[in-house]
């Protein structure tokens, strides 16, 4: 991969394993939106950028080479060899081989722990359009103004200190509903440092999961999402309805408990279980595999 600086942006030449729909529509993030020209505009780490892919080149608008190396190189996980991960998983069985081919351009974003925690609290038993709507409303009302891009005003995700003294009624935007009390509890715990979410990445996956589940409203699935999408816990294996279906369809008997599915996945996929989960999730959801008619 080579970096070329351009007016108001950069070009990444000959990028491997990076398909924009696979990255931004695989369920890991909620502030990236597809534009009419096929590009994606998103807010992350207090900035707004736009990505467009042509051939094997990716154009990133509203940044520069220094910012790319300081922020976006890590955010897009560009140091990792996804070809090797796909090779390891593809050797396991035909299902994984098919899954990694289907979602061949997935990359796992390095997201902020606090934003990821709240985003996945909102995601519980919720639809993606409503999740996005709720996160945008929180940001517009309690985040900081970043600037305008493409004729739209953008705001950063609100810090815990901006939410911790609010009332439930203050954040009951469409899409949040009963989750408001969990968000405010999380804001209080993080702002007071009763739970320091930024040191959990240094713990074992098991201990980090236990700490995350101290937050009201966070169970095993949400905790594993937070760990994998923001804490470098590559062995985490979030199990939602689609993952449960695909695991029962290909690997375990129908009706297997979530705990047993988790144990099976940890044993089968080991230290890269999270990547296996993403390929399986994207494959199952897009093709509706295992969905009851």
Secondary structure, 3 states (H helix, E strand, C coil): CEEEEECCEEEEECCCCCCHHHHHCCCCCCCEEECCCCCEEEEECCEEEEEEEECCEEEEECCCHHHHHHHHHHHCCCCCCHHHHHHHHHCCCHHHHHHHHHCCCCCCCCCCHHHHHHHHHHHCCCCHHHHHHHHHHHHHHHCCEEEEECCEEEECCCCHHHHCCCCHHHHCCCCCHHHHHHHHHHHHHHHCCCCCHHHHHHCCHHHHHHHHCCCCCCCHHHHHHHHHHHCCCCCCCCCCHHHHHHHHHHCCCCCCCHHHHHHHHHHHHHHHHHHHHHHHHHHHHHHCCCCCC
